[in-house]
Amino acid sequence: MIKALNGGVGTQLGDWLASTFPRMYGAMSGGNDLAHKNNAYVASSFQSRFAVDGQRLDAQVLATALGVYVTSTTLNNYGVGTQYGFLIAGNGVATATYNVGANGRAFGVANNTEMTVMDLLLATDARAVNGILFNGKTGKRNKANRVFSGINQAGNIA
């Protein structure tokens, strides 16, 4: 599906990820910069984040960001995603809310705070250092992993 976005050509997806989340995927992300990268490169980057032993926070966060892109009528103007079960409407899951539960500290908010999916992604980006989520701090990475795993497992949260 990633390779098919935007007609399967161009760098719109990589450029959006890089400009929206500069610490995770842009100019301040070290070797993780996706600016000017095509969909095949982004797909490969996702696969490499998923193919790790143990915690997959980096894959969960990128999957959530991809979910925002795919479900937005503005960003996903080709409608790719419907054949994969995604509901594409308005701002998509970007404005959907999710309760952080006991994991608020990872995002700089009180426990049990409702945040939009986009705000969770932006808070995560703000805490990335050279592309390393939460600067590698295990406790915060574990808390964030619980949240992003919950979002991705819940699916239809829009």
Backbone as CSV, one residue per row, in Angstrom:
resi,resn,N_x,N_y,N_z,CA_x,CA_y,CA_z,C_x,C_y,C_z
1,MET,0.817,-1.169,0.000,0.000,0.000,0.000,0.876,1.255,0.000
2,ILE,1.944,1.266,0.790,2.810,2.445,0.862,3.338,2.794,-0.526
3,LYS,3.750,1.783,-1.266,4.312,2.018,-2.595,3.281,2.585,-3.563
4,ALA,1.997,2.342,-3.328,0.945,2.797,-4.236,0.459,4.221,-3.952
5,LEU,0.838,4.799,-2.832,0.363,6.141,-2.486,0.795,7.160,-3.539
6,ASN,-0.027,8.167,-3.739,0.236,9.253,-4.685,0.534,8.728,-6.087
7,GLY,-0.178,7.722,-6.480,-0.001,7.160,-7.808,1.259,6.327,-7.955
8,GLY,1.913,6.024,-6.840,3.110,5.194,-6.873,4.366,5.923,-7.305
9,VAL,4.275,7.216,-7.509,5.435,7.991,-7.942,5.617,9.208,-7.044
10,GLY,6.769,9.808,-7.140,7.013,11.046,-6.421,7.506,10.838,-5.005
11,THR,7.650,11.946,-4.308,8.208,11.927,-2.954,7.287,12.619,-1.952
12,GLN,5.996,12.764,-2.300,5.083,13.496,-1.421,5.024,12.903,-0.020
13,LEU,4.936,11.584,0.083,4.843,10.937,1.391,6.100,11.195,2.214
14,GLY,7.259,10.916,1.640,8.517,11.140,2.360,8.695,12.593,2.750
15,ASP,8.331,13.501,1.849,8.460,14.929,2.141,7.503,15.353,3.253
16,TRP,6.272,14.803,3.258,5.317,15.127,4.320,5.830,14.626,5.666
17,LEU,6.305,13.397,5.709,6.839,12.853,6.965,8.003,13.705,7.458
18,ALA,8.900,14.090,6.546,10.086,14.872,6.923,9.729,16.267,7.415
19,SER,8.776,16.916,6.758,8.435,18.285,7.161,7.537,18.317,8.393
20,THR,6.694,17.313,8.556,5.766,17.289,9.690,6.454,16.809,10.963
21,PHE,7.386,15.890,10.813,8.082,15.297,11.963,9.596,15.388,11.742
22,PRO,10.143,16.609,11.811,11.557,16.805,11.448,12.568,16.089,12.335
23,ARG,12.229,15.819,13.585,13.170,15.138,14.487,13.145,13.623,14.301
24,MET,12.017,13.101,13.803,11.910,11.659,13.580,12.284,11.278,12.153
25,TYR,11.845,12.118,11.168,11.989,11.728,9.770,12.528,12.833,8.861
26,GLY,12.949,13.944,9.428,13.375,15.073,8.609,14.812,15.501,8.858
27,ALA,15.049,16.781,8.661,16.399,17.340,8.700,17.106,17.149,10.039
28,MET,16.357,16.981,11.114,16.963,16.806,12.439,16.940,15.350,12.896
29,SER,16.817,14.420,11.949,16.674,13.007,12.320,17.905,12.158,12.015
30,GLY,19.024,12.791,11.773,20.217,12.015,11.460,20.012,11.217,10.182
31,GLY,20.322,9.946,10.219,20.203,9.072,9.057,18.791,8.637,8.729
32,ASN,17.786,9.134,9.464,16.392,8.740,9.232,15.634,9.698,8.316
33,ASP,16.331,10.640,7.691,15.691,11.673,6.886,14.997,11.066,5.668
34,LEU,13.688,11.277,5.582,12.899,10.744,4.478,12.573,11.803,3.422
35,ALA,13.095,13.018,3.598,12.856,14.067,2.607,13.399,13.631,1.252
36,HIS,12.611,13.881,0.226,12.982,13.584,-1.160,13.155,12.085,-1.419
37,LYS,12.580,11.252,-0.536,12.639,9.792,-0.723,11.309,9.327,-1.298
38,ASN,11.377,8.351,-2.192,10.154,7.850,-2.817,9.451,6.834,-1.917
39,ASN,8.278,6.412,-2.343,7.458,5.499,-1.549,8.154,4.175,-1.283
40,ALA,8.897,3.659,-2.258,9.606,2.397,-2.064,10.625,2.526,-0.937
41,TYR,11.276,3.673,-0.857,12.242,3.910,0.211,11.537,3.974,1.565
42,VAL,10.393,4.674,1.626,9.626,4.773,2.873,9.151,3.385,3.295
43,ALA,8.673,2.591,2.342,8.221,1.225,2.650,9.366,0.389,3.196
44,SER,10.525,0.513,2.600,11.703,-0.216,3.074,12.097,0.236,4.477
45,SER,11.996,1.526,4.728,12.301,2.065,6.058,11.341,1.498,7.094
46,PHE,10.057,1.417,6.732,9.075,0.838,7.649,9.396,-0.623,7.924
47,GLN,9.685,-1.379,6.885,9.993,-2.802,7.055,11.204,-3.005,7.959
48,SER,12.223,-2.174,7.811,13.416,-2.336,8.647,13.117,-2.010,10.110
49,ARG,12.194,-1.103,10.364,11.811,-0.768,11.741,10.974,-1.882,12.359
50,PHE,10.238,-2.572,11.521,9.391,-3.661,12.004,10.178,-4.946,12.239
51,ALA,11.217,-5.155,11.468,11.986,-6.407,11.512,13.074,-6.357,12.583
52,VAL,12.675,-6.063,13.806,13.619,-6.044,14.927,13.102,-6.978,16.016
53,ASP,14.002,-7.444,16.841,13.596,-8.241,17.992,13.138,-7.305,19.103
54,GLY,12.182,-7.742,19.882,11.730,-6.957,21.030,10.768,-5.854,20.636
55,GLN,10.825,-4.777,21.382,9.916,-3.656,21.217,10.010,-3.057,19.811
56,ARG,8.878,-2.691,19.266,8.832,-2.127,17.913,8.235,-0.715,17.927
57,LEU,8.639,0.095,18.882,8.100,1.452,18.980,8.310,2.227,17.685
58,ASP,9.493,2.148,17.100,9.775,2.918,15.890,8.819,2.530,14.760
59,ALA,8.509,1.262,14.637,7.554,0.797,13.627,6.134,1.240,13.986
60,GLN,5.781,1.175,15.268,4.433,1.583,15.703,4.195,3.061,15.412
61,VAL,5.205,3.896,15.680,5.059,5.337,15.444,4.944,5.617,13.948
62,LEU,5.797,5.004,13.148,5.718,5.220,11.702,4.395,4.685,11.155
63,ALA,3.926,3.565,11.663,2.624,3.033,11.225,1.502,4.016,11.541
64,THR,1.574,4.649,12.690,0.555,5.639,13.065,0.621,6.852,12.148
65,ALA,1.829,7.332,11.868,1.990,8.470,10.958,1.472,8.110,9.562
66,LEU,1.758,6.904,9.116,1.252,6.449,7.819,-0.275,6.363,7.841
67,GLY,-0.843,5.950,8.980,-2.290,5.904,9.128,-2.914,7.285,8.987
68,VAL,-2.245,8.298,9.553,-2.729,9.677,9.409,-2.729,10.067,7.936
69,TYR,-1.656,9.768,7.251,-1.531,10.119,5.832,-2.586,9.400,4.993
70,VAL,-2.697,8.111,5.183,-3.585,7.286,4.351,-5.052,7.624,4.556
71,THR,-5.454,8.038,5.752,-6.871,8.287,6.026,-7.297,9.728,5.757
72,SER,-6.372,10.583,5.365,-6.681,11.985,5.075,-7.037,12.170,3.612
73,THR,-8.175,12.802,3.346,-8.554,13.048,1.952,-7.621,14.064,1.295
74,THR,-7.038,14.943,2.062,-6.119,15.944,1.513,-4.780,15.327,1.152
75,LEU,-4.236,14.526,2.054,-2.919,13.927,1.824,-2.988,12.749,0.862
76,ASN,-3.988,11.924,1.025,-4.148,10.722,0.203,-5.187,10.999,-0.880
77,ASN,-4.841,11.905,-1.780,-5.818,12.348,-2.773,-6.117,11.319,-3.858
78,TYR,-5.420,10.199,-3.876,-5.731,9.127,-4.818,-6.693,8.100,-4.215
79,GLY,-6.950,8.194,-2.900,-7.870,7.263,-2.254,-7.283,5.889,-1.986
80,VAL,-5.971,5.754,-2.175,-5.335,4.464,-1.884,-5.547,4.172,-0.405
81,GLY,-5.893,2.994,-0.101,-6.128,2.608,1.281,-7.482,1.975,1.473
82,THR,-8.460,2.398,0.686,-9.795,1.826,0.854,-9.775,0.322,0.589
83,GLN,-8.978,-0.108,-0.390,-8.917,-1.544,-0.674,-8.166,-2.312,0.415
84,TYR,-7.526,-1.583,1.328,-6.825,-2.207,2.458,-7.615,-2.057,3.753
85,GLY,-8.834,-1.545,3.653,-9.704,-1.438,4.812,-9.653,-0.110,5.543
86,PHE,-8.951,0.881,4.997,-8.880,2.189,5.643,-10.082,3.029,5.240
87,LEU,-10.636,3.757,6.208,-11.701,4.710,5.952,-11.040,6.056,5.690
88,ILE,-11.264,6.602,4.532,-10.642,7.869,4.146,-11.715,8.943,4.202
89,ALA,-11.511,9.908,5.119,-12.499,10.969,5.283,-11.882,12.158,5.996
90,GLY,-12.069,13.342,5.449,-11.613,14.570,6.099,-10.165,14.500,6.540
91,ASN,-9.952,14.758,7.823,-8.605,14.708,8.398,-8.204,13.302,8.819
92,GLY,-9.075,12.330,8.605,-8.745,10.950,8.957,-8.498,10.792,10.441
93,VAL,-7.560,9.924,10.784,-7.304,9.635,12.197,-6.494,10.725,12.892
94,ALA,-6.026,11.724,12.169,-5.231,12.795,12.790,-5.980,13.447,13.949
95,THR,-7.280,13.617,13.800,-8.065,14.301,14.833,-8.788,13.350,15.782
96,ALA,-8.626,12.050,15.554,-9.195,11.073,16.492,-8.466,11.196,17.822
97,THR,-9.148,10.904,18.909,-8.517,11.016,20.222,-8.234,9.641,20.817
98,TYR,-7.237,9.635,21.690,-6.836,8.407,22.369,-6.411,8.776,23.783
99,ASN,-6.847,7.982,24.755,-6.494,8.208,26.154,-5.141,7.560,26.428
100,VAL,-4.198,8.337,26.944,-2.843,7.827,27.178,-2.758,6.912,28.394
101,GLY,-3.825,6.808,29.157,-3.804,5.935,30.332,-2.721,6.343,31.321
102,ALA,-1.973,5.379,31.814,-0.906,5.635,32.792,0.408,6.010,32.123
103,ASN,0.354,6.415,30.861,1.566,6.676,30.075,1.769,8.147,29.740
104,GLY,1.095,9.023,30.456,1.150,10.450,30.162,2.538,11.047,30.209
105,ARG,3.370,10.576,31.101,4.717,11.137,31.273,5.522,11.113,29.971
106,ALA,5.326,10.089,29.177,6.065,9.988,27.919,5.755,11.162,26.989
107,PHE,4.556,11.702,27.094,4.115,12.756,26.182,4.047,14.126,26.849
108,GLY,4.461,14.208,28.115,4.458,15.478,28.827,3.087,15.925,29.268
109,VAL,2.185,14.975,29.501,0.830,15.303,29.948,0.486,14.447,31.171
110,ALA,-0.596,14.800,31.825,-1.060,14.009,32.962,-1.583,12.659,32.480
111,ASN,-1.490,11.667,33.322,-2.077,10.367,33.010,-3.568,10.534,32.713
112,ASN,-4.086,9.662,31.876,-5.487,9.640,31.464,-5.915,10.851,30.641
113,THR,-4.960,11.529,30.028,-5.269,12.644,29.141,-5.686,12.111,27.777
114,GLU,-6.730,12.695,27.215,-7.147,12.387,25.842,-6.347,13.306,24.918
115,MET,-5.688,12.723,23.952,-4.918,13.502,22.982,-5.316,13.063,21.576
116,THR,-5.199,13.986,20.631,-5.423,13.567,19.254,-4.228,12.733,18.808
117,VAL,-4.453,11.907,17.818,-3.376,11.078,17.280,-2.254,11.971,16.758
118,MET,-2.604,13.066,16.090,-1.572,13.970,15.580,-0.789,14.602,16.724
119,ASP,-1.450,14.990,17.808,-0.734,15.566,18.945,0.203,14.547,19.589
120,LEU,-0.194,13.292,19.620,0.694,12.239,20.137,1.934,12.106,19.263
121,LEU,1.734,12.143,17.954,2.873,12.061,17.037,3.783,13.279,17.175
122,LEU,3.190,14.464,17.283,3.992,15.684,17.418,4.750,15.704,18.750
123,ALA,4.127,15.218,19.816,4.808,15.139,21.113,5.971,14.156,21.047
124,THR,5.789,13.076,20.314,6.861,12.097,20.146,7.991,12.694,19.333
125,ASP,7.648,13.413,18.278,8.672,14.075,17.465,9.469,15.070,18.311
126,ALA,8.791,15.814,19.164,9.469,16.812,20.002,10.464,16.167,20.966
127,ARG,10.282,14.892,21.256,11.140,14.191,22.209,12.171,13.282,21.519
128,ALA,12.247,13.383,20.201,13.238,12.597,19.452,14.536,13.399,19.342
129,VAL,15.644,12.700,19.421,16.956,13.318,19.290,17.710,12.592,18.178
130,ASN,17.997,13.315,17.102,18.679,12.718,15.936,17.995,11.449,15.461
131,GLY,16.673,11.454,15.460,15.912,10.311,14.981,15.698,9.217,15.997
132,ILE,16.251,9.369,17.182,16.097,8.357,18.238,14.934,8.774,19.125
133,LEU,13.856,7.997,19.079,12.662,8.344,19.834,12.943,8.344,21.326
134,PHE,12.508,9.410,21.979,12.672,9.590,23.427,14.139,9.482,23.837
135,ASN,15.023,9.834,22.900,16.466,9.810,23.126,16.919,8.469,23.702
136,GLY,16.164,7.416,23.362,16.528,6.068,23.789,16.162,5.728,25.222
137,LYS,15.456,6.601,25.917,15.088,6.358,27.318,14.050,5.242,27.396
138,THR,14.447,4.123,27.954,13.640,2.902,27.957,12.268,3.093,28.579
139,GLY,12.196,3.737,29.729,10.909,3.914,30.409,9.905,4.665,29.551
140,LYS,10.338,5.764,28.955,9.431,6.550,28.111,9.117,5.813,26.816
141,ARG,10.093,5.104,26.284,9.832,4.311,25.072,8.779,3.234,25.358
142,ASN,8.867,2.588,26.513,7.881,1.560,26.862,6.487,2.151,27.004
143,LYS,6.406,3.321,27.647,5.105,3.980,27.807,4.526,4.361,26.439
144,ALA,5.345,4.951,25.601,4.887,5.350,24.268,4.506,4.125,23.440
145,ASN,5.247,3.053,23.581,4.945,1.838,22.836,3.563,1.305,23.196
146,ARG,3.196,1.388,24.479,1.868,0.934,24.884,0.780,1.774,24.197
147,VAL,1.017,3.080,24.108,0.025,3.958,23.492,-0.082,3.703,21.993
148,PHE,1.043,3.726,21.293,0.988,3.555,19.843,0.551,2.147,19.447
149,SER,0.921,1.157,20.219,0.429,-0.203,19.961,-1.080,-0.242,20.114
150,GLY,-1.583,0.428,21.151,-3.034,0.486,21.367,-3.758,1.163,20.223
151,ILE,-3.202,2.252,19.726,-3.809,2.954,18.603,-3.855,2.045,17.378
152,ASN,-2.741,1.426,17.084,-2.666,0.588,15.870,-3.509,-0.676,15.988
153,GLN,-3.638,-1.220,17.176,-4.466,-2.403,17.357,-5.945,-2.069,17.357
154,ALA,-6.283,-0.866,17.850,-7.682,-0.454,17.897,-8.242,-0.251,16.492
155,GLY,-7.390,0.196,15.592,-7.857,0.431,14.237,-8.905,1.517,14.198
156,ASN,-10.047,1.243,13.794,-11.159,2.152,13.542,-11.416,3.132,14.694
157,ILE,-10.469,4.062,14.925,-10.651,5.041,16.008,-11.135,6.371,15.507
158,ALA,-11.229,6.536,14.190,-11.648,7.827,13.638,-13.094,8.121,13.967
